[in-house]
Amino acid sequence: MINVTVNGTEQIKCNKGDNLYQVLTAAGHVFAGNCGMKGRCNRCLVWNQDTGSFVKSCQYIVDRDISIRLEEEQLTGITGHKMNLPTEQRKKSVTSAYGIAIDIGTTTIGMELVDLNEKAVKCSFSTLNSQIATGADVVARIQAADTKEGLEHLRSLLFSDIQKGVDHMLINTPKAVDHIRRYVLAGNATMLSIAEGLTTENLFGYPFTLKNSDIRVIEQNDFIASPSFENAASDVICLPNIAAFSGADIAAGAVAAEIDRDFSYRMLIDLGTNGEIILCNKEYGVATSAACGSAFEGCFRTANIFGSNIFDMLALLLKRGQMDADGVLAEPYFESGISMGNNMKIDMETIRAFQLGKSAILSGILMLVREIGIEFSDIAEVCIAGGFGFHLNLTNAVTLGLFPQSFQGKMKVLGNTSLEGAYLSLIEPGFIDTINRFKEKIRYVDLSNRSDFNTIYIEHLPFRTY
């Protein structure tokens, strides 16, 4: 056996020939990596104390004893703790009733513990989705979950994350123990398929059919097993999806944002690992999705540098003339990139990933506007949701061509509308029925089937205002 020493104190035993990333992950050190062990994202770098250099753990084969150093900010922060609550904290009250709202994002899982009587959030929790170790985007998860074995692996990772979140919130709100009455899960169709125990081969190729278009209920014992729930009777509800790539996350978020409240057209743009867009009014609407994932949600070696920060940096490079509108760095930065501090640099690969992502979003917006047959000026309001959107500088987003210039003055940032929709599904009678009625009037537009999409996409690659 070979010894891997972590931070000078922890000893992990493994076999010669084992992959270091997998060894560390199995021991509970879950990285925020987002490239599926392809060696691209640099999120799994560890300091080899024997050689005095960084190594990519996903590319490192252990062939001898090794001592490494891990920085806390590299990890997802989900390595666990156990429920250990005093007996007196388990006393029951017939009047107590709590629910848990969960947004299962491809990159991030958000949770809220809600007092159903007070309709108030008592505690919240968020963490990176541990499934990210299998790949950053939805396509990677679909591939990983298209067999029973792969599905069970991803499902186990997901439920472990949720369990830790539940335990965390109950430790901070002990009076809720044994009084969880309902869970509501929102997320894209792939994440909910995994939660529901549905293999994903139906999402891998045309015609991309749904197995879970309607509301579904998971058996509690199948969903989560904790001593804190031994006397509780909980419903576990998965919200309905619109289409294979327009999920319950944006459906619930759109209803929460009330974008269909009157005859004026409103747009919801959910910017996370996947870009989902809905344009609608009271009577009718269209939806689509655009791949923007690992560029927007991905980050560099230090965990505090995220996609929205990179957008600001690109806008600065464009303003300074260090990058042109085509995304080409000026000399002498073209070959080696340009340092932006914090052990991070912008290079051509980074720029290209953002360029492709931002053009996909803008092209999706344009396609929906054309599909409805209106002008940008006819849109009364644009709601920006999602983790990436929450921190986005809207002026820079317009400058770089993520959003059209005509959206200025109409945009408002809402945060996690998917989690808000799950919360409202807990506390408002009839809210789930409203989601069902909403999705029935939304038609999904598959951009891959549109002959004009590629032309529009290429036309909007440059970093400029539109």
C-alpha positions in Angstrom: 0.0 0.0 0.0 1.0 3.6 -0.7 0.6 6.5 1.8 -0.8 9.9 0.7 -0.2 12.5 3.5 -2.6 15.4 3.4 -1.6 18.7 5.1 0.9 16.9 7.3 -1.7 15.2 9.4 -4.1 13.0 7.4 -2.9 9.6 6.1 -4.8 8.0 3.2 -3.8 4.6 2.0 -4.2 3.6 -1.7 -2.8 1.2 -4.3 0.0 1.8 -6.7 -1.4 3.1 -9.9 -4.4 4.8 -8.4 -5.5 8.2 -9.6 -4.8 10.9 -7.0 -8.0 12.8 -7.7 -10.1 9.7 -7.1 -8.1 8.8 -4.0 -8.7 12.2 -2.5 -12.4 12.3 -3.5 -13.0 8.9 -2.0 -11.5 10.2 1.3 -14.0 13.1 1.3 -11.9 15.9 -0.3 -14.4 16.8 -3.1 -12.9 19.4 -5.4 -14.8 22.1 -7.2 -13.4 20.9 -10.5 -15.5 21.3 -13.6 -13.8 19.5 -16.5 -14.6 15.8 -15.8 -11.0 14.9 -15.0 -9.7 16.1 -18.4 -7.0 18.3 -16.8 -8.3 21.6 -18.1 -9.9 23.5 -15.3 -7.0 23.6 -12.8 -9.5 23.3 -9.9 -7.8 20.1 -8.6 -4.3 21.4 -8.3 -2.5 20.2 -5.1 0.9 21.2 -3.8 3.4 18.3 -4.0 5.5 19.0 -1.0 8.1 16.4 -2.1 8.8 18.2 -5.4 7.8 21.8 -4.4 5.4 22.2 -7.3 1.7 22.1 -8.1 0.3 18.9 -9.8 -3.1 18.3 -11.4 -4.4 15.6 -9.2 -6.8 14.3 -11.9 -3.8 13.6 -14.1 -1.5 12.2 -11.4 -1.0 8.5 -11.0 0.3 7.6 -7.5 3.3 5.3 -7.7 5.0 6.1 -4.4 4.4 7.8 -1.1 3.5 11.4 -1.5 2.9 14.4 0.8 0.5 17.1 -0.5 -1.0 20.3 0.7 -4.7 21.2 0.1 -6.1 24.7 0.4 -9.6 24.8 2.0 -10.9 27.1 -0.8 -10.2 24.5 -3.4 -12.8 22.2 -1.9 -16.6 22.2 -2.1 -17.0 22.6 1.6 -19.3 19.6 1.9 -17.1 17.2 3.8 -19.3 16.1 6.5 -20.5 16.1 10.0 -22.9 13.8 11.8 -26.2 14.6 13.4 -25.7 14.5 17.2 -28.6 16.3 18.8 -29.5 16.1 22.5 -32.7 14.1 23.3 -34.5 17.1 24.7 -34.2 18.8 21.3 -36.3 16.0 19.8 -39.4 16.9 21.8 -42.5 17.0 19.5 -45.0 19.7 19.1 -48.2 18.9 17.2 -48.3 22.5 15.9 -44.8 22.4 14.4 -44.5 21.9 10.6 -41.5 22.6 8.4 -40.6 22.1 4.8 -37.4 22.2 2.8 -37.1 23.9 -0.6 -34.2 22.6 -2.7 -32.8 23.9 -6.0 -30.6 21.3 -7.6 -28.3 23.1 -9.9 -25.8 21.5 -12.2 -23.1 23.3 -10.3 -24.7 24.5 -7.0 -27.3 23.1 -4.7 -29.3 25.7 -2.7 -31.6 24.8 0.2 -34.0 26.6 2.6 -35.6 25.3 5.8 -39.1 26.9 6.0 -41.5 27.2 8.9 -44.8 26.3 7.2 -46.9 28.0 9.9 -45.0 31.3 9.8 -44.1 31.0 6.1 -40.7 32.1 7.0 -37.2 30.9 6.0 -35.4 29.8 9.2 -32.1 28.6 7.8 -30.4 28.2 4.4 -27.5 26.1 3.0 -25.6 26.0 -0.3 -22.8 23.8 -1.7 -21.3 22.8 -4.9 -22.9 19.8 -6.4 -20.5 16.9 -5.9 -21.6 15.4 -9.3 -19.3 18.1 -10.8 -16.5 15.5 -10.4 -18.0 13.6 -13.3 -18.2 16.7 -15.6 -19.2 20.4 -15.5 -22.2 20.5 -17.8 -25.5 18.8 -18.3 -24.3 16.7 -21.2 -21.6 15.1 -19.0 -24.2 14.2 -16.4 -26.6 12.8 -19.0 -23.8 10.6 -20.3 -22.9 9.5 -16.8 -26.5 8.7 -15.8 -27.6 6.8 -18.9 -26.9 3.4 -17.2 -28.3 2.1 -13.9 -24.9 2.0 -12.4 -24.0 5.5 -13.4 -27.4 6.8 -12.3 -27.0 5.3 -8.8 -23.5 6.8 -8.5 -24.8 10.3 -9.3 -27.9 9.9 -7.2 -25.8 8.9 -4.2 -23.6 12.0 -4.6 -26.7 14.2 -4.9 -28.5 12.7 -1.9 -25.3 12.9 0.2 -25.1 16.6 -0.5 -28.7 17.1 0.4 -28.4 15.1 3.6 -25.5 17.2 4.7 -27.5 20.3 4.0 -30.5 19.1 5.9 -28.3 18.1 8.9 -26.6 21.5 8.8 -29.9 23.4 8.9 -31.4 21.2 11.6 -28.3 21.6 13.8 -29.0 25.4 13.5 -32.7 25.0 13.9 -33.1 22.0 16.3 -36.8 22.6 17.0 -37.5 21.5 13.4 -36.2 18.0 14.0 -38.9 15.4 13.4 -41.2 18.0 12.0 -40.2 18.1 8.3 -43.5 17.6 6.5 -42.5 18.3 2.9 -39.6 18.7 0.5 -39.9 20.5 -2.8 -37.3 20.0 -5.5 -36.6 22.3 -8.4 -33.9 21.9 -11.0 -33.3 21.1 -14.7 -34.8 18.0 -16.2 -31.5 16.1 -15.9 -30.9 16.9 -12.2 -34.5 15.9 -11.4 -34.3 12.7 -13.5 -31.3 11.7 -11.4 -33.1 12.6 -8.1 -36.1 10.6 -9.3 -34.0 7.6 -10.2 -34.6 7.9 -14.0 -31.9 7.0 -16.4 -31.1 9.7 -18.9 -30.7 7.9 -22.2 -33.9 9.8 -23.4 -32.1 13.1 -23.1 -29.0 12.1 -25.0 -30.4 12.3 -28.5 -33.2 13.5 -30.7 -36.1 13.9 -30.0 -35.0 14.5 -26.4 -38.2 13.2 -24.8 -39.1 13.7 -21.1 -39.8 11.0 -18.6 -40.7 13.6 -15.9 -42.8 16.3 -17.5 -45.3 16.2 -14.7 -45.0 16.6 -10.9 -43.6 13.5 -9.3 -43.3 12.2 -5.7 -40.3 10.3 -4.5 -40.5 7.9 -1.6 -38.9 9.5 1.4 -36.9 6.5 2.4 -35.5 6.4 -1.1 -34.7 10.1 -1.0 -33.0 10.6 2.3 -32.3 8.5 5.4 -31.5 10.3 8.6 -32.2 9.6 12.3 -33.7 13.0 12.5 -36.6 11.9 10.4 -37.4 8.6 12.0 -40.8 9.8 13.3 -41.6 12.2 10.4 -43.9 11.7 7.5 -42.6 13.8 4.6 -43.7 14.2 1.0 -40.9 14.6 -1.5 -42.2 16.5 -4.5 -40.3 17.1 -7.8 -41.7 20.1 -9.7 -42.7 19.7 -13.4 -40.5 20.4 -16.4 -41.3 22.2 -19.6 -39.0 20.3 -21.9 -35.8 18.2 -21.9 -33.7 21.4 -21.7 -36.2 23.8 -20.1 -36.7 22.5 -16.6 -38.6 22.9 -13.5 -36.0 25.5 -12.4 -37.0 28.1 -14.9 -40.7 27.1 -14.9 -40.9 27.6 -11.1 -38.8 30.7 -11.4 -40.9 32.3 -14.1 -44.1 31.8 -12.0 -42.3 33.2 -8.9 -41.2 36.3 -11.0 -44.8 36.6 -12.4 -43.5 37.3 -15.9 -46.9 36.3 -17.3 -48.9 38.7 -15.1 -50.4 40.7 -17.9 -50.4 41.1 -21.7 -46.9 42.8 -21.8 -44.0 40.6 -22.8 -41.4 39.8 -20.2 -38.3 37.7 -20.4 -36.6 35.6 -17.8 -32.9 34.7 -18.4 -31.5 32.1 -16.0 -27.7 32.2 -16.2 -26.1 29.3 -14.5 -24.2 26.4 -15.9 -26.9 26.3 -18.5 -28.6 29.3 -20.0 -32.4 29.0 -20.0 -34.7 31.7 -21.4 -38.4 32.3 -21.4 -40.3 35.0 -23.2 -44.0 35.3 -22.6 -47.1 37.2 -21.7 -50.4 36.3 -20.1 -51.5 34.2 -23.0 -48.5 32.5 -24.6 -44.8 32.1 -24.5 -41.7 30.4 -25.9 -38.6 28.9 -24.2 -35.2 27.8 -25.2 -31.8 26.9 -23.7 -28.3 27.7 -24.7 -25.0 26.1 -23.7 -22.9 28.5 -21.7 -21.9 26.4 -18.7 -18.3 25.8 -17.8 -17.3 29.3 -19.0 -19.8 31.2 -17.0 -20.0 29.0 -13.8 -16.4 27.7 -14.0 -13.6 29.3 -12.2 -9.9 29.2 -11.9 -7.6 27.7 -9.3 -8.7 30.1 -6.5 -12.3 29.5 -5.6 -13.2 33.2 -5.3 -12.7 34.0 -9.0 -15.9 33.2 -10.9 -17.4 33.7 -14.3 -18.9 37.2 -13.6 -15.4 38.4 -12.5 -14.0 37.2 -15.8 -16.6 39.2 -17.7 -15.5 42.3 -15.9 -11.9 41.6 -16.7 -12.7 41.0 -20.4 -14.6 44.3 -20.5 -11.5 46.0 -19.0 -9.2 44.4 -21.6 -11.5 45.5 -24.4 -11.5 49.1 -23.1 -7.7 49.2 -22.8 -7.2 47.8 -26.2 -5.4 44.7 -24.9 -8.1 42.5 -26.5 -9.9 43.3 -29.8 -13.6 42.8 -30.6 -12.9 39.3 -32.0 -11.4 38.2 -28.7 -7.8 38.2 -29.8 -5.3 39.4 -27.3 -2.7 42.0 -28.4 1.0 41.2 -28.4 2.8 40.3 -26.2 -0.1 38.6 -24.6 -1.4 36.4 -27.4 0.8 33.4 -26.7 1.1 33.4 -23.0 -2.0 35.3 -21.8 -2.2 38.3 -19.5 -1.9 38.1 -15.7 -4.9 39.5 -13.8 -3.6 38.8 -10.3 -4.7 36.1 -7.8 -2.6 33.5 -9.6 -4.9 33.9 -12.5 -4.4 34.9 -16.1 -6.7 35.5 -19.1 -5.6 33.5 -22.2 -7.1 32.8 -25.5 -8.7 29.6 -24.3 -10.5 31.4 -21.6 -11.7 34.2 -23.9 -12.9 31.7 -26.5 -15.0 29.8 -23.9 -16.7 33.1 -22.8 -17.1 34.2 -26.4 -19.0 31.0 -27.3 -21.1 31.2 -24.2 -22.2 34.8 -24.6 -23.0 34.4 -28.3 -25.2 31.4 -27.4 -27.2 33.4 -24.9 -27.6 36.4 -27.1 -28.5 34.3 -30.1 -31.1 32.4 -28.0 -32.6 35.8 -27.0 -32.8 36.9 -30.6 -34.4 33.6 -31.7 -37.2 33.8 -29.2 -37.9 37.4 -30.1 -38.2 36.4 -33.7 -40.3 33.4 -32.8 -42.9 35.6 -31.1 -42.7 38.1 -33.9 -42.0 41.2 -31.8 -39.2 43.8 -31.4 -36.9 44.3 -28.5 -38.7 47.5 -27.7 -41.9 45.4 -27.1 -40.3 43.7 -24.1 -41.4 45.5 -20.9 -39.0 43.8 -18.5 -36.0 41.5 -18.5 -35.4 39.4 -15.3 -31.9 38.1 -14.8 -31.7 35.0 -12.5 -29.1 32.3 -11.6 -25.8 32.2 -9.8 -23.8 33.8 -12.6 -26.5 36.4 -13.3 -26.7 37.5 -9.6 -23.1 38.8 -9.6 -23.1 40.1 -13.2 -22.3 43.7 -14.0 -25.1 44.5 -16.4 -23.3 47.4 -18.1 -20.3 45.1 -19.0 -22.8 42.4 -20.1 -24.2 44.8 -22.7 -20.7 46.1 -23.6 -19.5 42.6 -24.4 -22.6 41.6 -26.3 -24.2 39.2 -23.8 -27.5 41.2 -23.9 -28.7 43.6 -26.5 -28.3 47.3 -25.9 -32.0 47.9 -25.9 -32.3 45.9 -22.6 -30.6 48.7 -20.7 -33.0 50.2 -18.2 -35.3 47.1 -18.4 -33.1 44.6 -16.6 -33.5 43.6 -12.9 -31.5 41.0 -11.1 -33.6 38.5 -9.1 -31.2 36.0 -7.7 -32.2 32.3 -7.4 -35.7 32.3 -8.8 -35.7 28.5 -8.9 -35.2 28.3 -5.1 -37.9 31.0 -4.7 -40.3 28.9 -6.8 -39.6 25.8 -4.6 -40.1 28.0 -1.5 -43.5 29.3 -2.8 -44.5 25.8 -3.7 -44.1 25.0 0.0 -46.1 27.8 1.5 -48.7 28.8 -1.1 -51.6 26.5 -1.8 -52.1 26.2 -5.5 -48.7 27.4 -6.5 -47.7 24.1 -8.1 -51.0 24.1 -10.0 -50.0 27.5 -11.3 -46.7 26.1 -12.5 -48.6 23.3 -14.3 -50.9 25.9 -16.1 -47.9 28.1 -17.0 -45.9 25.3 -18.6 -48.8 24.3 -20.8 -48.8 27.6 -22.6 -45.0 27.6 -23.2 -43.6 26.1 -26.4 -40.0 25.0 -26.4 -37.9 26.1 -29.3 -35.0 23.7 -30.1 -32.3 25.9 -31.5 -30.4 22.9 -33.0 -33.3 22.4 -35.4 -33.3 26.0 -36.6 -31.5 26.5 -39.9 -30.8 30.2 -39.2 -29.4 29.7 -35.7 -25.7 29.0 -36.8 -25.7 32.2 -38.9 -27.0 34.3 -36.0 -24.6 32.6 -33.6 -21.5 33.4 -35.8 -22.7 37.0 -36.4 -22.8 37.6 -32.6 -19.5 36.2 -31.6 -17.6 39.6 -31.5 -17.4 41.4 -28.2 -19.4 44.6 -28.9 -22.7 46.1 -28.3 -25.7 45.0 -30.4 
